[in-house]
Amino acid sequence: MSKLLKLAFLFLLTVSLTKAQPVPGADENIPNLITFGADAETSWGDANFCQIIFFTVPKNHTAPIYIQVYDPDCGGENDEIQGEWDTETSFSIYGGKGSCSSKDAQTLNLDGNYDEGTLLASKTFGNESEYDGKWYTFGPINPSEGEYLPEEGGHVFKVIVEGVSGDDGNMYQLYMSKSEQQQVEVEGGYAFYYKYTIRLHDNPKELSHIYPYINDSSIVSIKQTNFDWDRDGWIIVRSVATAGNMMKISGDDEWVSSVYQIKQEEYNTSLDIQMKKHPSGNIRNNNVVIYFENQYGELLKSYSVPIGGVPKYKGKPTAEEL
């Protein structure tokens, strides 16, 4: 990415970061993240029982920050039981050199040093009612303990969530806060990820979103890949140049991919990947995995808020579009 594009990206960040630090974000309208225990069946909607989320603190913010987890235990109304509650989930926060820039932290498999960096805090939760439906706070954390990445405009922290044992599904939310007791956003901070494992809405009237950002003019296409969608509804791409383009969805315990060609008008904008259930609402408790790659097979970042705002289509739909 050229220096000019980097500056444009950082400018768009500063004007887009309303409600930027909850994960899932408000604009995404996704109920929860989910991570199953290491002994679970992949057909329940988690391909590798690990989720990695990155939080960026702007370089001018020097006060302590806190990483908060909503409902970190696995055993309650918000979680998915398989037989009996027997699952442990670890939440670990990393900073320091290589923690976020390492290619192993930006891949889909867990074969490399995806946990590279300095471990700043970690805790494993089981079926513990004291944490059920409540926030747990890690910190205080000095922003300088994150990995400084100029292209991100500050220090970046990596949060790794892993299913240690058991086979239940742990649903949770994350938040970067400047308050230990409350959810207070760090001004200018934001979250991003390369792969999302999430719980979809049961209500067919709800529309969920993911926002990959096209920040490089060398990108000519993106490949969307999803897992275990149970053929429940539709995935639709909308953008400033596309009124609506259908993408493939997977069946039970299977992967499927489809390619979308990037248009000139879409550079330096977000795509709106919309996820809509079938109106019958027959599929419930649907857990899925989704990620995006460029034409070189490199994973693309998606952000918990749409960089530059939610894209609005500026033309007239073609015959191929919705």
N, C-alpha and C positions, 0 to 999 in steps of 0.2 A: 504494500500500500504506500503510495507516494506521501510526502510530507504534507502536501496540500489536502489530500484526502483525509489524512489523520487529523488535521486541524478542523476540517469540516465535520468529521465524526464527533470530535470532542465538543464542538459548538452545539451540534444537534443534541448531544447528551445533556448539556446544561439547560436546554429548553424543553426537554422531554421527561424529566425525572420526577414527575408527580407520582406518588405511590410506587416508587421504584424498588423498594427494599423488601416487601413481602414476597415470599416465594411459596406457592404461585402468586403472581401479581394480580391486582384488581382487574386490569384490562384483559388478562388471560381467562378469567372466569372458569378456573379449574378448581374442583373441590379440594383436592389434596394431592400431595406426593405420596407414593407408596413404595415400600421396600419389604420384600418377603424374606423370611428366614432362609438360611442356606440349604435346608432340607426340603424346600417347597418344590412343587411341580411347576415347570415353566408355563404350563397351560393355564395357570392361574393369572398370568399376565406380567411376570417379571422375568426377563431373560437372563440376568446374571446377578441379581440380589445385591446390587450396588448402585448408588446414585452419587454423582459429584456435581456440586453447585459452587460457583465462584462469586465472591463479593468484592467489589472495588470501593475503596475509600479514597476520595479525592486528595491530591497531594497537599492541599492547603488545610486539610482537617488534621489537627494534632491531638485533640482530646480523645480519651479512651472510647472504644466501641465495644459492643456486646453482640454476640451471636445467640439468638434465641430460638428455641424449638418448641412448637406447640404440640402437646400430646405425644411426648417422646416414648412413652411406654407402649407395650403391645399387649393389650388386654382390656378392652372396653368397648363402648358403643361405637367409637370412631374407627375401630380396627376390624380386620377380617379373620375370623377364627376358622381353623381347620382341625376338627376333632376337639382338642383341648388346647388351652393357652400354654405354649412351651417355647416361645420365641424370644431371643435376645437380639437387640439391635444396637450397634455402636455408632456414635456420632463423634467425629474427629475433625479438628480444625488445624490446618497447616499454613505456615507462612515461610518466609525465607527464600533463598535462591533456589530456583528450579521448581518450586512447589506448584506454580501455575503455568510457567512457560514450558515446562517439560512436555514433550510430545506424548509421553506415556499417560499423562493426565488428560490428554485430549483425544484418546482413542476409545474404542468400544470394548476392547478386551481388557482383562486384568492380569495379563501375562508379564508386563513390564513393571517399572517403578512408578506406578500411578500414585503411590503415596510418598513420592519424593518431597523433600523439604523438611522443615523443622516442625515437629509435632508440638503444638501450643496448648492443646487441651483435648481431652477425650473422656467419654463416659459411655458405659453400656447399660441399657435399660431392658428389663424383663417385664413381667406382668406385675406392675407396681402401682397400686391405686393412687398413691400420693402424687403421681405425675399425670394421672389420667385427666384429659381435658384441661390441662394447665400448661403454663409456659415454664420452661427450664432455661436458665440463662448461663452461658459461658462468658467469662470475663471478670474484670476488665481486661481488654486487649489493647496494647499500644499500636496505633496504625502503622508505625515504622517496622513492626514485626512482620507485616505482609511483604510479599515480593513486589518491589517497585518496578512497574512496567509503564514506560512513558506513553506507549501507544494506547494504554487504558486510562491514562491521566491520573494515576495514583498507585497506591499499594493494594495488592490483590491477595485475598485469602481463599483457601480451598477448603470446602466442607465435604467430607466423605461419609456417606451413610451406608453401612453394610449390615446385612442380615447375618449374624454370627452363627446362629443355630435355630432349630425349630422350623416350622412350616407355615406359620401364620403371616398375614399381611399387616404391616405396621403403617398406618396412615398418619401423616404429620405435615406441618408447615414450618417454614424457616423465616427468620427476620433479622436484619441487621439494624441495631438500635444504638442511639447515643445515651440511652437511659437503662439502668440496670433493672428497674422495676416495671417499666412501661415500654410500649412499642412506639418509639420516637425516632423518626427517620434521620439518618445522617445526611445533611444537605449535600446534594451532588453525588451521593453514593448510588450504586446500582448492582444488580445481580445478572449473571448470564450462565449459560450451560451449553453443552454439546449434545446431550442426550437427556430425554425426559421420560421417566416412568411415573405414570399418573393414574388416578381414578377419574373416570368420566362421570358426568352427571347421569342420574337415572331419569330425570325429567326431559322429555324430548323437546320442550320449549326452550331449554337452555342452549346457548351457543358458546362453545369454548374456542380459544385462540392461542396460537403460538406465533411469535414474531421474529423470524430470522432477518438479519440485516444484510443487505447487499452492498458491501463497502469497497469492492474491488472491481474495476472495470474489466479485469481479465476473466471474470466469471461469465461464462456463456450459458451455463445451465446448472440447475440443481437437481439432485436426486433425493427424493423423499422416500424414506424406508420406515415401515411400521410393523409392529409385532402384536399378534393375538387380539386383533380388533373385533373378532367374532362377526365380521361382515355387518357391523352395527352402524348403518347410516352412511355418512359421506365425509370425505376430506376435500375441502375446496380451497384453491388458491385465489386470493383477491389482492389487487395491488393498484397503484396509480395508473397502470396500463392494461390491466386485465380485470374484466367485470366478474369473472368466475371461471375457473378451470378445474375440472374434476381430477382427483388423483386416486390411485388404487388403494383399496383397504384390504387387510389380511383377514384370514379366517382364524379358527381356533389353533393356537400353538404353532402358527406359521409366520414367516417373514414375507413381505412383498414390497416391491419398489416401483416407482414411476418417476419419469423425468419431466421437468418443466423448463422450457427455454426462456432465458432472461432477456428482457427487452431493454433497449437503451434508456428509456424513461425510468426504469426501476433501479438504476445505480444510485447509491447514496439514499436509498429509501428502505423501509421495512416491507416485507411481504406479510400479508395477513393469512395465515393458515387456519382456516375455520374447520371446526370439528362438530358435526351435527349428527345427533342420533336419529335412528329410524323413528318415524312418528308412532309406530305401534308401542314403543317402549318396552318390548318384550325382554330385551337384554338388560339385566341389572347387575350392579356391582362389577362393571367392566373396567379392568385394569389393562393398560396398554403401554407400549414403548414406541417412541418416535424420534427420528433424528434426520439431519439433512447434510448432504455432501455437495461439494462443487464437482466439476467435470474431472478433476484430478483425484477424486476420492478423499479429499480433505474435509473433515467435519467443519460445518459452519456454526458460528455462535448464534444462539437465540437469546433474547433479552426478556426479562420479566415485565418490561414496558416496551412499547413500540418506539424505537429511536426515530425521531422526527415526527412522531404522532401516528395515530391509526391511519393507514393509507386509504385515500378516497379515490375511487376510479374517476378518471377525467375525460373519458371518451364515450363512445357508443359500443355496446356489446356486438361482437362478431357472431356469426352463425355457430361457431364452435364453443362459444362461451355461454354461461347461464344468463 
